[in-house]
Structures are given as structure tokens and as C-alpha cells.
Amino acid sequence: MSPEEGQSIVAKWGAWMQKVGPAIIDIGSPLGPADSLVDDGTTSQTLSLTDYSIVDASDMASARQLADGHPYLSEGQGTTPSTSSK
């Protein structure tokens, strides 16, 4: 990645974080290699997650609006966001 590409990504993250503001609970972190353990002691296929961000929203529609413009979800590379509600 060139310095210019790196600066572009940093700018996109900054714009998204400013837009979401205090709704950001955890900006996230890259995830490394993983294994999936099942409660019977066996292993299972792992999810293909590479990073995460957690936002506070009143419902799933609001969470999707907050995800709009997220740098990893708007790069056009076919990544699918994983969402869950409490």
C-alpha cells in the first residue's frame, strides 16, 4: 500500500467515526487466524471475519444506517457485514 492509499484509508475512517460519533462502542480491531471450538470439544468451520466494529443503536435499521460509509463495508470488494442484536 502506498503512503497515499494509507492516508486515504485513514481519512475514510476519520470521516466514518465522526459521523457515527458517540454511537461507537468499540471501533474494533483486526482479527488473526482463528479456530472454532464446539462445546463437545470438536472444531468447526470458522467464520471469515477479519475485523469488527460495535455500535450502539436502538434497532437493526439504525445500526445499518450507522454502518453506511464504514470503510470496510464500502470498499466494493463483496464483504458482507455481520450484524447481531441483543
QUIFEN-V48846 format. One record per residue. N is the residue number from 1. RES is the residue in three letters. OMEGA is omega in degrees with one decimal (none if undefined). Layout:
n: <N & N>
res: <RES & RES>
omega: <OMEGA & OMEGA>
This chain:
n: <1 & 2 & 3 & 4 & 5 & 6 & 7 & 8 & 9 & 10 & 11 & 12 & 13 & 14 & 15 & 16 & 17 & 18 & 19 & 20 & 21 & 22 & 23 & 24 & 25 & 26 & 27 & 28 & 29 & 30 & 31 & 32 & 33 & 34 & 35 & 36 & 37 & 38 & 39 & 40 & 41 & 42 & 43 & 44 & 45 & 46 & 47 & 48 & 49 & 50 & 51 & 52 & 53 & 54 & 55 & 56 & 57 & 58 & 59 & 60 & 61 & 62 & 63 & 64 & 65 & 66 & 67 & 68 & 69 & 70 & 71 & 72 & 73 & 74 & 75 & 76 & 77 & 78 & 79 & 80 & 81 & 82 & 83 & 84 & 85 & 86>
res: <MET & SER & PRO & GLU & GLU & GLY & GLN & SER & ILE & VAL & ALA & LYS & TRP & GLY & ALA & TRP & MET & GLN & LYS & VAL & GLY & PRO & ALA & ILE & ILE & ASP & ILE & GLY & SER & PRO & LEU & GLY & PRO & ALA & ASP & SER & LEU & VAL & ASP & ASP & GLY & THR & THR & SER & GLN & THR & LEU & SER & LEU & THR & ASP & TYR & SER & ILE & VAL & ASP & ALA & SER & ASP & MET & ALA & SER & ALA & ARG & GLN & LEU & ALA & ASP & GLY & HIS & PRO & TYR & LEU & SER & GLU & GLY & GLN & GLY & THR & THR & PRO & SER & THR & SER & SER & LYS>
omega: <179.2 & 176.2 & 179.4 & 177.7 & 177.7 & 178.7 & 178.4 & 179.4 & 178.2 & 179.4 & 178.7 & 177.6 & 179.9 & 179.5 & 179.9 & -179.5 & 178.3 & -179.9 & -176.0 & 175.4 & -174.2 & 176.5 & 177.0 & 176.3 & 179.5 & -178.0 & 176.1 & -177.6 & 174.8 & 177.5 & 179.5 & 177.8 & -174.2 & 169.8 & 177.0 & 179.6 & 177.9 & -175.5 & 176.1 & 176.4 & 178.5 & 175.9 & -177.9 & 177.4 & -179.5 & 173.8 & -179.9 & 177.3 & 177.9 & -176.6 & 177.0 & 168.6 & 179.7 & 177.4 & 177.2 & -179.4 & -177.4 & 178.5 & -175.5 & 178.7 & 177.9 & 178.5 & 178.3 & 177.6 & 178.3 & -179.7 & 179.8 & -179.2 & 176.8 & -173.8 & -179.0 & -177.5 & -179.4 & -178.9 & 176.6 & -178.9 & 175.7 & 178.4 & -179.0 & 178.8 & 175.1 & -179.0 & 173.9 & 178.7 & -179.5 & none>
